[in-house]
Amino acid sequence: MDDSGDLARAYSDDSVLFRVLRHLGWDSLANIGYFTPPTLPLAALTGPVPFQRRLVRRSLALLDARPGQLVLDAGCGRGDTTARLGAAGCRALGVDIQPAQIDQARRRFGGLSGVRFAVADATALPRRAAEMPLTDGSFDRVHCLEAAFHFGHEGRRSFLDESFRLLRPGGRLVLVDVTSRTEQPIGTLDPNGLVRGTWRFDDIEPCERYPLMASAAGFTTRRVLDWTTPVLHRAAQLCALFVGTASTRAGRQALCLRWPGLRTLDAQDWDEAIAVVRAHRAIGRATRYTAYVLDKPAAGVADGAP
């Protein structure tokens, strides 16, 4: 997994794109969002938060976590998804490799019943976190929303192994991630490193390889959902709108009227943000957004029983 200090720079004002997104409202929920055609025009007025919440709801619905179940929220960021699990009656542990993210999660949600947070690497979990044992077969569910692309190929393999170890027989992992349509090296898609440098990752997993890796870890793939259009393609439409508007002085003034925080950007910041957004659009043509529902076989199935 990437170094936490380096990764933290992806979610801070060191990134001009993050500064833009933060002023648009993209902060506590650090995901792309799930957009539908009837509501897409609203994004230009409301910002991304309602659509980010929709993505969270869809991801957690796949998890099918029940009240009282123990859930690990891997790569929990600022803790919103973990808090939602707690509000649904689950006992939820959110882990993230970035101390600043966990500090914020604790400030926001640390007082909620059944919710805990810990700094931990999801690809190499400790035996104990937030005074909670992470023993074999001790969790009912594992959730990972838009975080595994940070892990690297070997880190993703390790995360699948760790999740399988942690889950009880019959447990479930929901992994939602940015994936690649092919095995084409990402460096050829992002030659200037603008996308990789923004989010501090090295590669993304080919979408068809994830089920093979999951099977090698012991999982059964229950469902594979392609959310490329509602997530990536429609986000790309909004990116195109942003680039077109931000490319003119009048457009920038209009954006600043709607989102006053954007006034802190200087001309160089605007130009850099446009370049980074264009690089995201270019790489988006070769990427997918995929949700995997992975089940750990029940004990009888795992033992080869009929």
VOBA-1610 file (N, C-alpha, C; in pm, whole numbers, padded with zeros to 5 digits, always signed):
BEGIN
Met+00085-00119+00000Met+00000+00000+00000Met+00088+00124+00000Asp+00040+00233-00061Asp+00119+00354-00069Asp+00148+00410+00070Asp+00260+00478+00082Asp+00297+00541+00207Asp+00187+00638+00249Ser+00149+00633+00378Ser+00037+00715+00425Ser+00064+00863+00412Gly+00187+00905+00433Gly+00219+01047+00419Gly+00201+01095+00277Asp+00247+01014+00181Asp+00232+01051+00041Asp+00086+01047+00001Leu+00013+00944+00045Leu-00128+00930+00011Leu-00210+01045+00067Ala-00175+01092+00185Ala-00251+01200+00247Ala-00252+01325+00161Arg-00147+01343+00082Arg-00140+01462-00003Arg-00246+01459-00112Ala-00303+01340-00139Ala-00410+01331-00238Ala-00540+01389-00184Tyr-00555+01393-00055Tyr-00679+01437+00007Tyr-00657+01561+00092Ser-00574+01649+00042Ser-00544+01772+00113Ser-00531+01885+00011Asp-00513+02005+00062Asp-00502+02120-00028Asp-00372+02123-00106Asp-00283+02025-00084Asp-00167+02012-00171Asp-00210+01982-00315Ser-00328+01925-00330Ser-00382+01892-00462Ser-00476+02004-00506Val-00447+02065-00619Val-00534+02173-00667Val-00672+02119-00700Leu-00679+01995-00748Leu-00810+01937-00778Leu-00891+01920-00651Phe-00824+01876-00541Phe-00897+01861-00417Phe-00948+01997-00369Arg-00868+02100-00386Arg-00913+02234-00345Arg-01039+02273-00421Val-01040+02246-00552Val-01158+02277-00632Val-01276+02196-00583Leu-01256+02065-00567Leu-01365+01978-00525Leu-01417+02015-00386Arg-01325+02051-00297Arg-01366+02089-00162Arg-01456+02211-00166His-01422+02307-00249His-01505+02427-00259His-01641+02396-00323Leu-01646+02288-00401Leu-01773+02245-00461Leu-01855+02162-00363Gly-01796+02128-00249Gly-01867+02051-00148Gly-01817+01909-00131Trp-01721+01869-00214Trp-01666+01731-00209Trp-01560+01728-00101Asp-01599+01681+00019Asp-01504+01685+00130Asp-01521+01566+00221Ser-01629+01563+00297Ser-01645+01455+00393Ser-01668+01321+00326Leu-01729+01322+00208Leu-01748+01200+00131Leu-01652+01203+00013Ala-01547+01126+00022Ala-01443+01131-00082Ala-01465+01020-00184Asn-01579+01028-00257Asn-01601+00937-00369Asn-01654+01015-00488Ile-01660+00951-00602Ile-01697+01021-00725Ile-01844+01058-00726Gly-01929+00964-00687Gly-02073+00988-00690Gly-02142+00899-00793Tyr-02273+00884-00776Tyr-02355+00802-00865Tyr-02461+00894-00923Phe-02457+00916-01056Phe-02540+01017-01122Phe-02642+00948-01213Thr-02765+00997-01211Thr-02869+00947-01301Thr-02910+01059-01396Pro-02954+01026-01518Pro-02985+01130-01617Pro-03083+01237-01570Pro-03194+01201-01502Pro-03289+01306-01463Pro-03231+01408-01365Thr-03136+01361-01281Thr-03083+01449-01177Thr-02947+01509-01212Leu-02889+01465-01324Leu-02754+01512-01357Leu-02746+01665-01365Pro-02843+01734-01426Pro-02832+01881-01431Pro-02827+01946-01294Leu-02884+01878-01193Leu-02882+01935-01059Leu-02742+01944-01001Ala-02650+01859-01051Ala-02515+01859-00998Ala-02447+01993-01018Ala-02483+02062-01127Ala-02425+02193-01153Ala-02472+02296-01051Leu-02583+02267-00983Leu-02637+02360-00886Leu-02609+02316-00742Thr-02619+02187-00718Thr-02607+02138-00580Thr-02465+02099-00543Gly-02381+02069-00643Gly-02251+02011-00613Gly-02265+01860-00603Pro-02158+01791-00571Pro-02157+01644-00580Pro-02215+01567-00462Val-02237+01633-00348Val-02268+01558-00225Val-02391+01467-00237Pro-02505+01512-00292Pro-02620+01421-00301Pro-02589+01295-00381Phe-02503+01308-00480Phe-02470+01194-00566Phe-02367+01104-00499Gln-02280+01163-00418Gln-02188+01082-00339Gln-02265+01000-00235Arg-02365+01060-00175Arg-02446+00987-00078Arg-02520+00871-00146Arg-02565+00895-00269Arg-02633+00789-00343Arg-02539+00671-00367Leu-02414+00700-00402Leu-02317+00593-00425Leu-02295+00514-00296Val-02284+00583-00184Val-02267+00516-00055Val-02386+00425-00027Arg-02506+00474-00049Arg-02626+00393-00022Arg-02626+00267-00108Arg-02589+00281-00234Arg-02589+00164-00323Arg-02482+00063-00280Ser-02368+00112-00241Ser-02260+00023-00198Ser-02300-00051-00071Leu-02355+00020+00025Leu-02394-00043+00152Leu-02513-00137+00133Ala-02599-00109+00035Ala-02710-00199+00009Ala-02659-00336-00037Leu-02553-00336-00115Leu-02494-00462-00159Leu-02436-00540-00041Leu-02391-00469+00059Leu-02332-00533+00176Leu-02437-00613+00255Asp-02560-00563+00255Asp-02671-00631+00323Asp-02635-00662+00469Ala-02580-00564+00537Ala-02542-00582+00677Ala-02665-00570+00766Arg-02673-00655+00867Arg-02789-00658+00957Arg-02752-00599+01092Pro-02852-00547+01164Pro-02825-00495+01299Pro-02758-00602+01386Gly-02657-00558+01459Gly-02582-00648+01546Gly-02462-00712+01481Gln-02453-00707+01347Gln-02338-00768+01281Gln-02214-00680+01296Leu-02099-00745+01291Leu-01971-00677+01303Leu-01916-00652+01164Val-01888-00525+01133Val-01849-00486+00998Val-01718-00408+01001Leu-01627-00443+00911Leu-01505-00366+00891Leu-01524-00277+00770Asp-01503-00147+00788Asp-01511-00050+00678Asp-01367-00013+00642Ala-01314-00077+00537Ala-01173-00062+00501Ala-01153+00060+00412Gly-01056+00145+00450Gly-01035+00270+00377Gly-01151+00364+00403Cys-01185+00381+00531Cys-01309+00451+00570Cys-01301+00602+00551Gly-01180+00656+00527Gly-01169+00800+00508Gly-01215+00877+00629Arg-01307+00972+00606Arg-01354+01060+00713Arg-01469+00999+00794Gly-01501+00872+00768Gly-01587+00799+00858Gly-01735+00797+00827Asp-01778+00859+00717Asp-01921+00869+00691Asp-01985+00731+00672Thr-01922+00644+00593Thr-01982+00512+00569Thr-01984+00430+00698Thr-01880+00440+00778Thr-01877+00369+00906Thr-01990+00416+00995Ala-02012+00547+00999Ala-02119+00603+01081Ala-02256+00554+01033Arg-02272+00542+00902Arg-02400+00493+00848Arg-02425+00349+00890Leu-02318+00270+00890Leu-02332+00132+00937Leu-02372+00128+01084Gly-02309+00214+01164Gly-02345+00220+01306Gly-02489+00264+01326Ala-02533+00362+01245Ala-02670+00411+01258Ala-02771+00302+01220Ala-02728+00207+01137Ala-02816+00096+01098Ala-02815-00017+01200Gly-02742+00001+01310Gly-02743-00097+01416Gly-02627-00194+01413Cys-02534-00175+01319Cys-02417-00262+01313Cys-02312-00216+01414Arg-02222-00307+01448Arg-02101-00270+01521Arg-01994-00251+01414Ala-01950-00129+01395Ala-01867-00096+01280Ala-01730-00043+01321Leu-01627-00098+01259Leu-01491-00052+01278Leu-01441+00006+01147Gly-01409+00134+01147Gly-01353+00198+01029Gly-01203+00208+01042Val-01130+00162+00940Val-00984+00172+00942Val-00938+00247+00818Asp-00832+00323+00835Asp-00773+00398+00725Asp-00625+00415+00757Ile-00543+00418+00654Ile-00398+00430+00675Ile-00357+00573+00708Gln-00445+00669+00686Gln-00411+00810+00706Gln-00457+00858+00843Pro-00364+00893+00932Pro-00403+00940+01065Pro-00494+01063+01061Ala-00471+01154+00966Ala-00554+01275+00960Ala-00699+01241+00929Gln-00720+01140+00845Gln-00856+01099+00813Gln-00925+01040+00937Ile-00852+00955+01008Ile-00909+00892+01126Ile-00935+00995+01236Asp-00846+01092+01250Asp-00869+01200+01348Asp-01001+01271+01318Gln-01023+01300+01190Gln-01147+01369+01153Gln-01268+01279+01174Ala-01254+01150+01142Ala-01364+01057+01162Ala-01402+01049+01310Arg-01300+01046+01395Arg-01328+01039+01539Arg-01396+01166+01589Arg-01352+01281+01537Arg-01415+01406+01579Arg-01561+01411+01536Arg-01589+01361+01418Arg-01725+01369+01365Arg-01817+01262+01422Phe-01764+01140+01438Phe-01853+01028+01467Phe-01809+00941+01586Gly-01701+00980+01652Gly-01647+00895+01757Gly-01741+00873+01874Gly-01839+00960+01892Gly-01932+00944+02003Gly-02050+00855+01973Leu-02062+00807+01850Leu-02175+00722+01813Leu-02161+00583+01873Ser-02268+00530+01920Ser-02268+00395+01976Ser-02236+00291+01870Gly-02147+00199+01904Gly-02115+00090+01814Gly-02017+00123+01705Val-01962+00245+01703Val-01872+00289+01597Val-01733+00314+01655Arg-01632+00256+01592Arg-01493+00279+01633Arg-01408+00305+01509Phe-01296+00373+01534Phe-01204+00404+01425Phe-01061+00374+01468Ala-00979+00333+01371Ala-00839+00304+01401Ala-00753+00329+01277Val-00631+00376+01302Val-00533+00386+01194Val-00478+00246+01171Ala-00498+00194+01051Ala-00452+00059+01020Ala-00445+00042+00869Asp-00355-00043+00825Asp-00339-00076+00684Asp-00430-00194+00652Ala-00527-00174+00566Ala-00624-00279+00534Ala-00561-00396+00461Thr-00441-00378+00408Thr-00373-00488+00338Thr-00286-00571+00432Ala-00269-00525+00554Ala-00188-00598+00654Ala-00242-00559+00791Leu-00359-00611+00823Leu-00428-00570+00944Leu-00356-00617+01069Pro-00358-00536+01174Pro-00302-00581+01302Pro-00397-00683+01365Arg-00353-00746+01471Arg-00438-00842+01540Arg-00539-00774+01631Arg-00521-00644+01649Arg-00612-00568+01735Arg-00614-00424+01689Ala-00732-00364+01686Ala-00745-00223+01646Ala-00861-00162+01724Ala-00839-00042+01778Ala-00941+00026+01859Ala-00995-00066+01967Glu-00902-00141+02031Glu-00935-00234+02139Glu-01028-00347+02093Met-01029-00372+01962Met-01114-00476+01907Met-01026-00583+01843Pro-01043-00710+01879Pro-00961-00815+01817Pro-01001-00838+01671Leu-00901-00851+01586Leu-00926-00879+01444Leu-00884-01024+01417Thr-00953-01114+01482Thr-00917-01255+01475Thr-00986-01323+01356Asp-00936-01439+01321Asp-00992-01513+01208Asp-01140-01540+01230Gly-01219-01514+01127Gly-01361-01545+01131Gly-01442-01464+01229Ser-01394-01344+01262Ser-01462-01266+01367Ser-01559-01161+01312Phe-01557-01134+01182Phe-01641-01029+01125Phe-01747-01090+01032Asp-01860-01021+01026Asp-01969-01064+00938Asp-01959-01003+00798Arg-01907-00882+00791Arg-01901-00810+00664Arg-01773-00728+00657Val-01724-00708+00534Val-01615-00616+00507Val-01659-00528+00389His-01636-00400+00404His-01679-00303+00303His-01558-00220+00260Cys-01542-00200+00130Cys-01432-00117+00079Cys-01482-00040-00042Leu-01511+00087-00022Leu-01565+00172-00127Leu-01458+00268-00179Glu-01421+00248-00304Glu-01333+00341-00376Glu-01204+00370-00300Ala-01139+00264-00253Ala-01013+00279-00181Ala-00906+00184-00232Ala-00946+00068-00284Ala-00850-00037-00317Ala-00756+00001-00432Phe-00795+00098-00515Phe-00704+00138-00622Phe-00575+00199-00567His-00579+00241-00442His-00457+00293-00377His-00361+00181-00337Phe-00411+00059-00325Phe-00334-00047-00260Phe-00220-00103-00345Gly-00227-00088-00477Gly-00132-00157-00564Gly-00176-00301-00585His-00123-00365-00689His-00168-00501-00723His-00146-00599-00608Glu-00025-00602-00554Glu+00002-00696-00444Glu-00079-00659-00320Gly-00097-00530-00298Gly-00179-00487-00185Gly-00323-00532-00198Arg-00376-00530-00320Arg-00513-00576-00340Arg-00524-00727-00316Arg-00423-00801-00359Arg-00423-00945-00328Arg-00421-00967-00176Ser-00338-00891-00109Ser-00328-00904+00037Ser-00460-00865+00104Phe-00523-00760+00052Phe-00651-00717+00110Phe-00757-00826+00096Leu-00763-00891-00019Leu-00858-01000-00038Leu-00828-01115+00059Asp-00701-01147+00075Asp-00663-01253+00170Asp-00701-01215+00313Glu-00673-01090+00350Glu-00704-01044+00485Glu-00855-01044+00509Ser-00931-01003+00409Ser-01076-01000+00424Ser-01131-01141+00441Phe-01078-01235+00362Phe-01124-01373+00372Phe-01092-01430+00511Arg-00971-01400+00559Arg-00933-01447+00692Arg-01025-01390+00799Leu-01057-01265+00787Leu-01132-01196+00891Leu-01279-01237+00894Leu-01335-01271+00778Leu-01477-01300+00769Leu-01511-01439+00825Arg-01626-01447+00887Arg-01678-01577+00928Arg-01727-01650+00802Pro-01740-01783+00807Pro-01803-01854+00695Pro-01943-01799+00668Gly-01974-01773+00543Gly-02100-01711+00508Gly-02094-01560+00508Gly-01979-01501+00543Gly-01963-01357+00545Gly-01948-01299+00405Arg-01945-01168+00397Arg-01944-01101+00266Arg-01849-00983+00263Leu-01781-00969+00150Leu-01700-00852+00117Leu-01764-00781-00001Val-01787-00651+00013Val-01827-00567-00099Val-01711-00474-00130Leu-01660-00486-00251Leu-01545-00408-00295Leu-01587-00329-00419Val-01584-00198-00409Val-01621-00109-00518Val-01498-00031-00556Asp-01459-00039-00685Asp-01329+00017-00720Asp-01327+00068-00864Val-01236+00159-00888Val-01202+00200-01025Val-01116+00090-01085Thr-01154+00041-01201Thr-01082-00069-01264Thr-01047-00033-01407Ser-00967-00119-01468Ser-00923-00097-01606Ser-00998-00189-01701Arg-01027-00141-01820Arg-01092-00225-01920Arg-00998-00331-01976Thr-00869-00301-01976Thr-00769-00391-02033Thr-00649-00398-01938Glu-00549-00472-01978Glu-00425-00478-01899Glu-00323-00376-01948Gln-00366-00281-02025Gln-00278-00175-02072Gln-00220-00098-01954Pro-00088-00081-01948Pro-00028-00008-01836Pro-00085+00133-01823Ile-00110+00172-01702Ile-00174+00302-01681Ile-00083+00418-01723Gly+00048+00392-01723Gly+00139+00498-01765Gly+00117+00542-01908Thr+00067+00452-01992Thr+00039+00490-02131Thr-00089+00572-02141Leu-00176+00561-02040Leu-00300+00637-02039Leu-00284+00771-01969Asp-00186+00778-01882Asp-00162+00898-01801Asp-00014+00935-01814Pro+00031+00969-01937Pro+00175+00984-01961Pro+00242+01091-01877Asn+00169+01193-01839Asn+00227+01300-01759Asn+00208+01278-01610Gly+00144+01169-01573Gly+00126+01136-01431Gly+00033+01229-01356Leu-00052+01303-01427Leu-00139+01399-01359Leu-00245+01331-01274Val-00299+01221-01324Val-00402+01149-01248Val-00338+01072-01134Arg-00232+00996-01165Arg-00165+00918-01060Arg-00106+01008-00953Gly-00052+01121-00994Gly+00006+01213-00897Gly-00099+01280-00810Thr-00216+01304-00866Thr-00323+01367-00788Thr-00372+01276-00676Trp-00394+01148-00709Trp-00454+01056-00612Trp-00353+00961-00550Arg-00226+00971-00589Arg-00118+00893-00527Arg-00143+00742-00538Phe-00152+00695-00662Phe-00160+00551-00683Phe-00073+00515-00803Asp-00040+00387-00814Asp+00050+00341-00920Asp-00022+00276-01037Asp-00130+00203-01008Asp-00200+00131-01114Asp-00343+00102-01070Ile-00422+00050-01163Ile-00555+00004-01130Ile-00570-00138-01183Glu-00658-00213-01120Glu-00671-00355-01153Glu-00762-00374-01275Pro-00724-00458-01370Pro-00818-00494-01477Pro-00946-00553-01417Cys-01061-00510-01467Cys-01188-00547-01404Cys-01210-00699-01403Glu-01162-00768-01505Glu-01186-00912-01512Glu-01089-00992-01424Arg-00985-00926-01373Arg-00889-00995-01290Arg-00936-01006-01144Tyr-01017-00910-01101Tyr-01061-00911-00961Tyr-01130-01042-00922Pro-01227-01092-01001Pro-01289-01219-00961Pro-01190-01335-00954Leu-01089-01334-01040Leu-00987-01439-01036Leu-00906-01430-00907Met-00870-01309-00870Met-00797-01289-00745Met-00883-01326-00626Ala-01011-01290-00633Ala-01102-01322-00523Ala-01118-01474-00509Ser-01128-01542-00622Ser-01140-01687-00618Ser-01015-01751-00558Ala-00899-01697-00594Ala-00773-01749-00539Ala-00767-01730-00389Ala-00832-01625-00339Ala-00835-01601-00194Ala-00936-01690-00124Gly-01029-01749-00201Gly-01129-01838-00142Gly-01272-01792-00159Phe-01293-01673-00214Phe-01427-01617-00227Phe-01504-01677-00344Thr-01635-01670-00332Thr-01725-01694-00444Thr-01779-01558-00490Thr-01771-01531-00619Thr-01821-01405-00671Thr-01972-01416-00690Arg-02045-01342-00609Arg-02191-01347-00613Arg-02247-01256-00721Arg-02192-01135-00729Arg-02241-01039-00829Arg-02125-00950-00872Val-02131-00907-00998Val-02040-00805-01050Val-02128-00701-01118Leu-02122-00578-01071Leu-02206-00472-01127Leu-02118-00367-01193Asp-02152-00332-01315Asp-02079-00231-01390Asp-02148-00096-01370Trp-02085-00010-01291Trp-02139+00123-01264Trp-02062+00230-01343Thr-01999+00191-01452Thr-01917+00285-01527Thr-01996+00404-01576Thr-02113+00379-01632Thr-02192+00490-01688Thr-02241+00586-01581Pro-02310+00539-01477Pro-02361+00635-01378Pro-02252+00702-01294Val-02135+00642-01287Val-02028+00702-01207Val-01928+00775-01297Leu-01854+00702-01377Leu-01745+00763-01453Leu-01794+00845-01572His-01883+00788-01653His-01924+00858-01774His-01998+00988-01743Arg-02086+00983-01645Arg-02162+01105-01613Arg-02077+01205-01536Ala-01982+01153-01457Ala-01887+01246-01395Ala-01803+01314-01503Ala-01771+01240-01610Ala-01694+01298-01721Ala-01773+01409-01789Gln-01906+01394-01798Gln-01988+01500-01855Gln-01978+01627-01771Leu-01979+01610-01640Leu-01966+01725-01552Leu-01827+01787-01562Cys-01726+01699-01579Cys-01589+01750-01597Cys-01580+01835-01724Ala-01645+01788-01830Ala-01643+01863-01956Ala-01709+01999-01938Leu-01818+02002-01862Leu-01886+02128-01834Leu-01797+02221-01754Phe-01727+02164-01655Phe-01637+02245-01573Phe-01524+02303-01658Val-01461+02219-01741Val-01350+02265-01824Val-01396+02375-01919Gly-01511+02354-01982Gly-01561+02455-02074Gly-01588+02588-02006Thr-01644+02581-01886Thr-01677+02703-01812Thr-01551+02769-01757Ala-01462+02689-01701Ala-01342+02744-01636Ala-01238+02793-01735Ser-01257+02765-01861Ser-01158+02805-01962Ser-01171+02952-02002Thr-01275+03019-01958Thr-01292+03160-01989Thr-01299+03242-01860Arg-01263+03367-01871Arg-01269+03454-01753Arg-01412+03470-01703Ala-01506+03488-01796Ala-01646+03504-01757Ala-01696+03376-01690Gly-01651+03261-01741Gly-01693+03134-01682Gly-01640+03118-01540Arg-01516+03157-01520Arg-01459+03147-01385Arg-01532+03239-01288Gln-01569+03356-01336Gln-01643+03449-01250Gln-01778+03391-01212Ala-01842+03323-01308Ala-01972+03262-01280Ala-01957+03149-01178Leu-01853+03070-01194Leu-01829+02962-01097Leu-01804+03019-00958Cys-01731+03130-00952Cys-01700+03191-00821Cys-01824+03252-00757Leu-01917+03298-00838Leu-02042+03349-00782Leu-02120+03237-00716Arg-02120+03118-00781Arg-02194+03004-00724Arg-02119+02944-00606Trp-01988+02931-00617Trp-01905+02871-00511Trp-01794+02970-00475Pro-01820+03060-00383Pro-01727+03169-00351Pro-01587+03122-00311Gly-01574+03003-00257Gly-01443+02954-00218Gly-01346+02943-00335Leu-01399+02930-00455Leu-01313+02920-00574Leu-01236+03049-00601Arg-01275+03157-00535Arg-01204+03284-00554Arg-01061+03278-00502Thr-01031+03177-00421Thr-00894+03163-00369Thr-00798+03110-00475Leu-00851+03061-00587Leu-00765+03010-00693Leu-00709+03124-00776Asp-00578+03117-00805Asp-00522+03215-00897Asp-00520+03158-01038Ala-00469+03236-01134Ala-00472+03193-01274Ala-00397+03062-01295Gln-00284+03046-01227Gln-00207+02922-01240Gln-00285+02803-01185Asp-00355+02825-01073Asp-00437+02719-01015Asp-00546+02674-01113Trp-00612+02772-01174Trp-00718+02739-01269Trp-00662+02657-01386Asp-00550+02701-01439Asp-00490+02630-01553Asp-00449+02489-01513Glu-00393+02474-01393Glu-00352+02342-01347Glu-00473+02252-01326Ala-00578+02308-01267Ala-00699+02229-01243Ala-00760+02181-01375Ile-00762+02267-01475Ile-00815+02229-01605Ile-00733+02116-01666Ala-00600+02126-01656Ala-00513+02021-01710Ala-00537+01888-01640Val-00553+01892-01509Val-00575+01768-01433Val-00711+01707-01469Val-00813+01789-01481Val-00946+01738-01516Val-00944+01678-01656Arg-00875+01743-01748Arg-00864+01686-01883Arg-00792+01552-01882Ala-00691+01538-01798Ala-00620+01410-01788Ala-00713+01303-01732His-00798+01339-01637His-00896+01243-01585His-00993+01200-01694Arg-01036+01292-01775Arg-01128+01257-01883Arg-01061+01162-01981Ala-00934+01184-02010Ala-00862+01098-02105Ala-00848+00957-02051Ile-00812+00946-01925Ile-00794+00813-01867Ile-00929+00745-01846Gly-01033+00823-01831Gly-01165+00767-01809Gly-01216+00684-01924Arg-01165+00710-02042Arg-01210+00633-02159Arg-01164+00489-02153Ala-01062+00460-02073Ala-01009+00323-02065Ala-01035+00258-01931Thr-01117+00323-01848Thr-01141+00271-01714Thr-01289+00234-01696Arg-01311+00154-01593Arg-01446+00116-01556Arg-01463+00140-01406Tyr-01586+00132-01364Tyr-01616+00145-01221Tyr-01702+00024-01185Thr-01649-00062-01099Thr-01707-00194-01080Thr-01733-00223-00933Ala-01848-00281-00906Ala-01883-00325-00771Ala-01884-00477-00768Tyr-01809-00534-00674Tyr-01799-00679-00660Tyr-01861-00721-00527Val-01950-00819-00534Val-02008-00878-00414Val-01946-01017-00400Leu-01863-01033-00298Leu-01783-01154-00280Leu-01820-01222-00150Asp-01860-01347-00158Asp-01905-01421-00040Asp-01801-01525+00001Lys-01782-01537+00131Lys-01702-01647+00184Lys-01794-01767+00202Pro-01763-01879+00140Pro-01854-01993+00148Pro-01883-02032+00292Ala-02005-02080+00313Ala-02042-02133+00444Ala-01954-02253+00475Ala-01947-02289+00602Ala-01852-02392+00647Ala-01867-02522+00570Gly-01989-02568+00549Gly-02009-02694+00479Gly-01961-02689+00336Val-01984-02576+00269Val-01939-02559+00132Val-01789-02552+00127Ala-01729-02479+00221Ala-01583-02466+00223Ala-01515-02599+00246Asp-01582-02686+00324Asp-01525-02817+00353Asp-01552-02920+00245Gly-01624-02876+00140Gly-01651-02966+00029Gly-01776-03049+00048Ala-01862-03013+00145Ala-01985-03087+00167Ala-02081-03062+00054Pro-02168-03156+00020Pro-02265-03136-00088Pro-02371-03036-00049
//
